[in-house]
Amino acid sequence: MARGAVEEFCNSLYAEEHTNKDTFEEFVNNKLKVHLDKLSKALGTQPWLCGEITTVDFRLAEALQLMLAVDLRSLLPWPKLRDYANRFEAIPEVLEFRISDRAGTRFLPSTRALPL
């Protein structure tokens, strides 16, 4: 269930380019909301989608960080996902990798979600 929901979300997110916050906000509210609602519900009270961290979490975290890079407010309606993105980014090995030369340009800089 988690893997399929993450793939549907990522496919929707990466299907279109967004160059400004206004069109991105509209895109999130009109096209991604159903996916974000589903993912937030699937996460429940667990720290990671499958209980323990898996590759599915890496895929979702990267997509959420892309959303936050476009607009830090994009996850405000989904506090569980905002906390999830922050929790992923706080993993010491993830932080270390992101600031290293090994990360290259594929990975975004830190995109810590805004607290409420």
C-alpha distance (Angstrom), angle and dihedral (degrees) to the residues before:
residue distance angle dihedral
M1 . . .
A2 3.82 . .
R3 3.80 94.6 .
G4 3.82 93.0 50.6
A5 3.80 93.1 46.6
V6 3.81 91.6 49.5
E7 3.81 92.2 48.6
E8 3.82 92.2 49.6
F9 3.80 90.2 50.1
C10 3.81 94.2 46.7
N11 3.79 92.9 46.7
S12 3.81 90.0 52.1
L13 3.80 93.1 45.6
Y14 3.80 95.6 48.2
A15 3.81 94.5 42.4
E16 3.80 94.1 82.5
E17 3.78 136.3 38.6
H18 3.78 119.3 -128.3
T19 3.75 121.6 -162.2
N20 3.78 102.8 172.7
K21 3.78 137.4 36.6
D22 3.82 95.1 -118.6
T23 3.79 95.9 59.1
F24 3.80 90.8 39.7
E25 3.81 92.1 53.0
E26 3.80 90.0 50.7
F27 3.81 90.2 47.9
V28 3.81 91.6 50.8
N29 3.80 93.2 48.1
N30 3.81 95.9 43.9
K31 3.80 105.4 33.9
L32 3.79 111.1 14.8
K33 3.80 100.7 40.2
V34 3.80 94.3 86.2
H35 3.81 90.9 51.0
L36 3.81 93.8 45.9
D37 3.81 91.0 48.2
K38 3.81 90.0 51.0
L39 3.81 93.2 47.8
S40 3.79 92.9 47.0
K41 3.80 89.9 51.6
A42 3.83 91.9 46.6
L43 3.80 90.4 51.9
G44 3.79 91.2 54.4
T45 3.79 109.0 160.8
Q46 3.80 95.4 -30.4
P47 3.81 119.9 112.5
W48 3.84 90.5 -135.4
L49 3.80 132.7 27.9
C50 3.80 95.7 -108.9
G51 3.80 96.4 32.0
E52 3.81 93.4 -104.1
I53 3.80 120.5 53.9
T54 3.83 112.8 -91.1
T55 3.80 138.1 167.8
V56 3.82 87.3 -86.4
D57 3.81 88.0 66.5
F58 3.80 91.5 51.8
R59 3.81 90.4 52.5
L60 3.79 93.6 47.7
A61 3.81 93.9 43.9
E62 3.80 91.2 53.1
A63 3.82 91.2 51.5
L64 3.80 92.9 46.9
Q65 3.79 90.2 49.0
L66 3.80 89.1 53.0
M67 3.81 89.1 54.2
L68 3.80 90.7 49.9
A69 3.80 91.5 48.6
V70 3.80 88.9 58.9
D71 3.81 95.0 43.2
L72 3.81 125.4 -1.7
R73 3.81 88.9 -153.8
S74 3.80 94.6 56.8
L75 3.81 95.1 99.5
L76 3.81 98.2 42.0
P77 3.85 92.2 106.2
W78 3.83 88.7 54.1
P79 3.83 107.6 52.8
K80 3.81 92.7 170.6
L81 3.80 90.8 57.6
R82 3.79 92.1 43.0
D83 3.81 89.7 53.3
Y84 3.80 89.6 44.7
A85 3.83 91.4 54.7
N86 3.81 90.6 48.6
R87 3.81 91.8 46.9
F88 3.81 91.3 51.7
E89 3.77 92.9 47.9
A90 3.82 90.6 49.9
I91 3.83 93.0 61.0
P92 3.83 102.6 115.4
E93 3.80 94.1 -135.3
V94 3.81 91.6 50.2
L95 3.80 91.3 50.0
E96 3.79 91.3 47.6
F97 3.80 92.4 49.4
R98 3.81 94.1 46.8
I99 3.80 93.2 55.8
S100 3.80 94.2 43.0
D101 3.79 127.8 93.6
R102 3.81 87.9 -115.9
A103 3.81 91.9 72.1
G104 3.79 93.1 66.9
T105 3.78 118.7 -178.7
R106 3.81 96.9 -50.7
F107 3.79 92.5 84.4
L108 3.76 123.9 67.6
P109 3.77 122.7 -127.2
S110 3.76 118.3 -103.2
T111 3.80 111.6 -53.1
R112 3.76 103.0 -178.5
A113 3.78 108.0 -177.1
L114 3.76 118.3 -118.2
P115 3.79 114.9 -102.8
L116 3.80 118.2 -124.5
